[in-house]
């Protein structure tokens, strides 16, 4: 997996994936890279996966505290689709 951080704003924009959060298309930066990294970690429990995903997503994206569960639900759907 390429673990390079975006070199510039233009590169970061190219790494945005639209994910429906509460039915609203929401841009999440670095989602594909983060999902790939999480799969490499081989986390065993659902709680470990949730915590690791949210922590890593917050590195590149602002997620309001009140919306964390909605974001996490949407991100987990993408994660589960990717591993199926």
Secondary structure, 3 states (H helix, E strand, C coil): CCCCCCCCHHHHHHCEEEEEECCEEEEEECHHHHHHHHHHHCCCCHHHHHHHHHHHHHHHCCCCHHHHHHHHHHHHHHHHHHHC
